[in-house]
């Protein structure tokens, strides 16, 4: 069962139903942004709200808690993209091991690996 719909059998599958729009449901972006504001991460909260607005324009809905999608699987796919983007930046800038792009790349790798492990955990099902 391939996690990214490939022929590999060592990753959980991420083929998922489309998101469901529940009129009046709170946006997950806003729920998290309020928490970020409460701990002084106002700039991050503002960026998250901008992403919500972008999602609303692009998909005509926001991410909602009651979506039938596997949010961890979606996060894993996004984390893989972050690894690729940061890897590209490391290569483009010829970053050294102690340069910020390289350090960020390894943080992203660790995060993606933790998500992958969580997805593979049989107790999660």
Long-range contacts (C-beta under 8 A, 24 or more apart in sequence): 3-73, 3-76, 3-116, 3-119, 4-77, 4-80, 11-116, 11-119, 11-120, 12-73, 12-119, 12-120, 14-70, 14-73, 14-74, 14-76, 14-77, 16-68, 16-69, 16-70, 16-73, 16-74, 17-68, 17-69, 18-69, 19-59, 19-61, 19-63, 19-64, 19-67, 19-68, 19-69, 20-64, 20-66, 20-67, 20-68, 21-60, 21-61, 21-64, 22-64, 22-66, 25-64, 25-65, 25-66, 26-64, 26-65, 27-52, 27-62, 27-63, 27-64, 28-62, 28-63, 28-64, 28-65, 29-55, 29-62, 29-63, 30-62, 31-65, 72-115, 72-118, 72-119, 72-124, 73-119, 75-115, 76-112, 76-115, 76-116, 76-119, 79-108, 79-111, 79-112, 79-115, 80-112, 82-108, 82-111, 82-112, 83-108, 83-109, 83-112
